[in-house]
């Protein structure tokens, strides 16, 4: 009898024929379940019974969900973030938690640079003005020669760094672990977090959401940044303290921000809407066709491999 795999991710379910064929070729089956979006915890508890593998979007996989999953052996996120999965509970129950490592490094990094160029050159205010029949002469800034501070020099951070080098920028980085070889090869300096804030013209966040990174950009951090500096967040919303950033942008304590992630998604009362010095996108950093294809394939590899006793593409827990 095949192992049943439930796909929650809306974007993946739109290509269920591919998943069905992939899984069947590996002795698994696509679990047929009906549910509505957003998927509530109550709904998850009902549909996860008798499921062996799970591919998530950003649904919260809580202890209660795990308790209802009587056959679950593996959970794969549909991307690289997994803060929506209770890993501690997964460890207790011997459930593998996996991610799609490497699926969207370049997709996210390109969006980050799109935001940086847009902010530095006033592209969006200029576009809006021209649509209103105006012909403004905005004075912007070069990226060439500026300092780019990368908080989190992991897979995405490294992709951002390479683009920064191509733009002729000075690169500073901060991380809990150092890749000295990559840094030396690409002229990157590892420095303390405070120096990133003090010296950078652009500060870009590429850290996972953990108790240590929660609201690491707060009032004190923003106070250290240059008044001419920009903050980019394409990591997770709660890495930045929302009230502190709104105040800094409103008072022009910093020049502007590019935000792809928010404390609440979707945000019912988005406080950035009325601010002209912010570029916002609805968590689309990894939303390219190429990243989608890679993530879908790797998520299926993760669950099929684990269910067949093989190593996952990228498992993040040990139990």
Phi, psi and omega per residue, in radians:
X1 nan 2.354 -3.121
X2 -1.263 2.776 3.074
X3 -1.528 2.398 -3.075
X4 -1.595 2.275 -3.125
X5 -2.068 2.150 3.123
X6 -1.739 2.209 3.097
X7 -1.820 2.032 3.121
X8 -1.617 -0.610 -3.055
X9 -0.942 2.146 -3.104
X10 -1.037 -0.772 -3.072
X11 -1.166 -0.574 3.115
X12 -1.295 -0.636 -3.115
X13 -1.125 -0.383 3.122
X14 -1.214 -0.272 3.091
X15 -2.129 0.916 -3.053
X16 -1.176 -0.450 -3.137
X17 -1.094 -0.716 3.122
X18 -1.102 -0.804 -3.139
X19 -1.075 -0.746 -3.108
X20 -1.075 -0.800 -3.137
X21 -1.152 -0.758 -3.131
X22 -1.057 -0.846 -3.071
X23 -1.185 -0.736 -3.114
X24 -1.111 -0.559 3.117
X25 -1.238 -0.188 -3.132
X26 -2.098 0.412 3.043
X27 1.296 0.371 3.130
X28 -2.109 2.987 3.120
X29 -2.318 2.592 3.013
X30 -1.394 2.075 -3.116
X31 -1.241 2.233 3.134
X32 -1.594 1.957 3.130
X33 -2.393 2.607 3.068
X34 -1.930 2.314 3.109
X35 -2.830 2.861 -3.132
X36 -1.920 2.737 3.073
X37 -1.766 2.542 -0.132
X38 -1.198 2.608 -3.070
X39 -1.443 1.997 -3.105
X40 -1.366 2.886 3.084
X41 -1.085 -0.711 3.123
X42 -1.045 -0.753 3.132
X43 -1.150 -0.703 -3.142
X44 -1.084 -0.741 -3.140
X45 -1.004 -0.624 -3.127
X46 -1.337 -0.740 -2.985
X47 -1.522 -0.203 -3.065
X48 -1.544 -0.162 3.099
X49 -1.082 2.437 3.119
X50 1.116 0.470 3.079
X51 -1.892 2.338 -3.113
X52 -1.645 -0.587 -3.131
X53 -2.345 2.611 -3.078
X54 -2.384 2.309 2.999
X55 -2.003 2.113 -3.039
X56 -1.803 2.795 2.836
X57 -1.607 -1.889 3.046
X58 -2.049 0.375 3.114
X59 -1.117 2.494 -3.133
X60 -1.359 2.027 3.119
X61 -1.718 1.586 -2.969
X62 -1.590 2.972 3.043
X63 -0.969 -0.650 3.119
X64 -1.113 -0.685 3.105
X65 -1.140 -0.790 3.110
X66 -1.040 -0.699 -3.120
X67 -1.087 -0.567 -3.133
X68 -1.430 -0.268 -3.062
X69 -1.507 1.479 -2.988
X70 -1.205 -0.326 -3.116
X71 -2.135 0.054 -2.974
X72 -1.120 2.290 3.118
X73 -2.093 -0.371 -3.067
X74 -2.687 2.420 3.009
X75 -2.129 2.214 3.030
X76 -2.050 2.198 2.971
X77 -1.147 2.706 3.106
X78 -1.512 0.198 3.121
X79 -2.734 -2.527 -3.095
X80 -1.824 -0.308 3.106
X81 -1.463 2.460 3.139
X82 -2.437 0.406 3.126
X83 -1.222 -0.170 3.089
X84 -1.492 -0.087 3.141
X85 -1.847 2.230 3.120
X86 -1.351 1.627 -3.041
X87 -1.174 -0.619 3.128
X88 -1.035 -0.746 3.117
X89 -1.194 -0.663 3.091
X90 -1.052 -0.723 3.127
X91 -1.083 -0.733 3.137
X92 -1.053 -0.569 -3.031
X93 -1.791 0.073 3.109
X94 1.200 0.607 -3.140
X95 -1.780 2.213 3.100
X96 -1.271 2.371 3.056
X97 -2.001 2.175 -3.017
X98 -2.223 2.775 3.062
X99 -2.311 2.965 -3.139
X100 -1.735 1.197 -3.083
X101 -0.968 2.281 3.053
X102 1.477 0.084 -3.036
X103 -1.335 -0.532 -3.002
X104 -2.359 0.409 -3.132
X105 -0.922 -0.893 -3.037
X106 -1.340 -0.548 3.108
X107 -1.074 -0.853 -3.130
X108 -1.155 -0.749 -3.091
X109 -1.107 -0.618 3.121
X110 -1.198 -0.667 3.070
X111 -1.119 -0.716 3.109
X112 -0.995 -0.799 -3.134
X113 -1.256 -0.528 3.016
X114 -1.056 -0.739 3.099
X115 -1.140 -0.730 -3.125
X116 -1.093 -0.807 3.120
X117 -1.143 -0.742 3.133
X118 -1.038 -0.741 3.140
X119 -1.240 -0.804 -3.067
X120 -1.156 -0.553 -3.069
X121 -1.868 0.145 3.086
X122 0.970 0.667 -3.050
X123 -1.093 -0.768 -3.047
X124 -1.302 -0.739 3.019
X125 -1.059 -0.646 3.138
X126 -1.156 -0.728 3.119
X127 -1.088 -0.799 -3.131
X128 -1.096 -0.694 -3.135
X129 -1.127 -0.744 -3.133
X130 -1.145 -0.599 3.099
X131 -1.165 -0.322 3.095
X132 -1.717 0.231 3.086
X133 1.464 0.186 -3.128
X134 -1.641 2.906 3.124
X135 -2.399 1.228 -3.037
X136 -1.332 2.707 3.090
X137 -1.994 1.371 3.136
X138 -1.270 2.433 3.062
X139 -1.815 1.983 -3.098
X140 -1.825 -2.791 -3.102
X141 -2.322 2.550 2.991
X142 -1.276 2.610 2.891
X143 -1.445 -0.511 3.136
X144 -0.966 2.205 3.092
X145 1.506 -0.140 3.137
X146 -1.434 2.883 -3.140
X147 -1.740 2.193 3.115
X148 -1.868 2.077 3.111
X149 -1.784 2.096 -3.094
X150 -1.898 2.030 3.105
X151 -1.707 1.792 -3.050
X152 1.811 1.554 -3.110
X153 -1.693 1.060 3.045
X154 -1.636 -2.564 -3.071
X155 -1.077 -0.866 -3.141
X156 -1.242 -0.742 3.136
X157 -1.002 -0.676 3.117
X158 -1.183 -0.680 3.093
X159 -1.105 -0.685 3.066
X160 -1.103 -0.733 -3.129
X161 -1.068 -0.723 3.139
X162 -1.127 -0.677 3.062
X163 -1.154 -0.681 3.100
X164 -1.045 -0.714 3.096
X165 -1.114 -0.693 3.125
X166 -1.113 -0.515 3.101
X167 -1.502 0.052 3.111
X168 1.299 0.548 -3.106
X169 -1.681 2.674 2.980
X170 -1.448 2.288 -3.007
X171 -1.963 2.153 2.965
X172 -1.974 2.575 -3.116
X173 -2.452 2.640 3.056
X174 -2.368 2.325 3.124
X175 -2.776 2.797 3.123
X176 -1.350 -0.369 3.033
X177 -2.255 2.579 -3.029
X178 -1.950 2.350 2.974
X179 -1.838 1.510 -3.031
X180 -1.115 -0.651 -3.127
X181 -1.072 -0.855 3.123
X182 -1.075 -0.756 -3.122
X183 -1.088 -0.789 -3.133
X184 -1.149 -0.674 -3.127
X185 -1.181 -0.433 -3.027
X186 -2.090 0.268 3.039
X187 1.113 0.676 -3.111
X188 -1.828 2.392 3.123
X189 -1.863 2.169 2.987
X190 -1.379 2.250 -3.102
X191 -2.437 2.862 3.056
X192 -1.096 2.707 -3.139
X193 -0.960 -0.700 -3.119
X194 -1.089 -0.620 3.135
X195 -1.249 -0.593 3.018
X196 -0.957 -0.838 -3.105
X197 -1.154 -0.726 -3.056
X198 -1.190 -0.659 -2.915
X199 -1.884 -0.286 -2.982
X200 -1.420 2.483 2.977
X201 -1.502 -0.455 3.037
X202 -2.341 2.215 3.048
X203 -1.948 2.112 -3.101
X204 -2.141 2.313 -3.004
X205 -1.694 2.224 3.127
X206 -2.481 0.860 -3.141
X207 -1.952 2.681 3.010
X208 -1.281 2.814 3.086
X209 -1.482 1.979 3.113
X210 -2.379 2.973 3.049
X211 -0.989 -0.529 -3.131
X212 -1.330 -0.536 -3.097
X213 -1.696 -0.142 -3.138
X214 -1.052 2.114 3.127
X215 0.956 0.654 3.084
X216 -1.211 -0.413 2.951
X217 -1.671 1.713 -3.113
X218 -2.150 -2.869 -3.112
X219 -1.013 -0.766 -3.106
X220 -1.140 -0.722 3.134
X221 -1.145 -0.783 -3.139
X222 -1.138 -0.560 3.123
X223 -1.157 -0.434 -3.139
X224 -1.434 -0.366 -3.066
X225 -1.269 2.685 3.078
X226 -1.108 2.548 3.038
X227 -1.069 -0.392 3.138
X228 -1.608 0.047 -3.026
X229 -1.537 2.760 3.108
X230 -2.095 2.520 3.068
X231 -1.913 2.313 3.083
X232 -2.082 2.268 3.074
X233 -2.238 1.877 3.038
X234 -2.152 0.470 -3.124
X235 -1.724 -1.570 3.042
X236 -2.450 2.492 -3.052
X237 -0.938 -0.869 -3.053
X238 -1.197 -0.057 3.004
X239 -1.100 -0.463 3.126
X240 -1.953 2.321 3.076
X241 -1.333 1.980 -2.983
X242 -1.050 -0.833 -3.098
X243 -1.095 -0.635 3.129
X244 -1.177 -0.723 -3.126
X245 -1.218 -0.713 3.097
X246 -1.005 -0.769 3.127
X247 -1.120 -0.744 -3.131
X248 -1.143 -0.619 3.125
X249 -1.334 -0.668 -3.136
X250 -1.138 -0.690 -3.110
X251 -1.594 0.025 -3.103
X252 1.026 0.623 3.006
X253 -1.134 -0.600 2.925
X254 -2.165 2.877 -3.002
X255 -1.298 -0.584 -3.091
X256 3.073 -3.108 -3.107
X257 -2.634 2.626 2.988
X258 -2.074 2.116 -3.013
X259 -2.198 2.123 3.033
X260 -1.876 -0.166 -3.095
X261 -2.362 2.695 -3.013
X262 -2.478 2.833 3.136
X263 -1.024 -0.677 3.110
X264 -2.194 2.314 -3.134
X265 -2.336 2.166 -0.185
X266 -1.128 2.673 -3.069
X267 -1.566 2.007 -3.060
X268 -1.255 -0.505 -3.134
X269 -2.325 1.168 -3.022
X270 -1.091 1.992 -3.064
X271 -1.354 -0.101 -3.106
X272 -1.607 -0.138 -2.988
X273 -0.999 -0.698 -3.079
X274 -1.506 0.093 -3.075
X275 -1.728 2.239 -3.105
X276 -1.409 -0.254 -3.066
X277 -1.746 0.509 3.133
X278 -2.293 2.364 2.930
X279 -1.871 2.250 -3.119
X280 -2.160 2.459 2.990
X281 -2.361 2.611 -3.005
X282 -1.501 1.145 3.096
X283 0.933 0.998 -3.107
X284 -2.003 0.285 -3.099
X285 -0.928 -0.735 -3.139
X286 -1.701 0.207 -3.034
X287 -1.606 1.248 2.936
X288 -2.131 2.780 -3.136
X289 -1.061 -0.691 -3.117
X290 -1.149 -0.762 3.127
X291 -1.145 -0.693 3.099
X292 -1.025 -0.847 -3.113
X293 -1.073 -0.757 -3.136
X294 -1.143 -0.766 -3.100
X295 -1.134 -0.771 -3.132
X296 -1.040 -0.828 -3.135
X297 -1.097 -0.804 -3.083
X298 -1.193 -0.625 3.085
X299 -1.104 -0.740 3.101
X300 -1.156 -0.670 3.069
X301 -1.068 -0.767 -3.139
X302 -0.970 -0.951 -3.049
X303 -1.223 -0.737 -3.118
X304 -1.124 -0.725 -3.140
X305 -1.109 -0.850 -3.120
X306 -1.067 -0.741 -3.117
X307 -1.206 -0.296 3.093
X308 -1.841 0.241 3.077
X309 1.332 0.365 -3.135
X310 -1.908 2.828 3.099
X311 -1.163 2.473 3.052
X312 -1.247 2.861 3.018
X313 -1.059 -0.801 3.103
X314 -2.689 1.817 3.083
X315 -1.765 2.307 -3.028
X316 -1.778 -0.104 -3.129
X317 -2.161 2.792 3.030
X318 -2.325 2.485 -3.073
X319 -2.495 nan nan
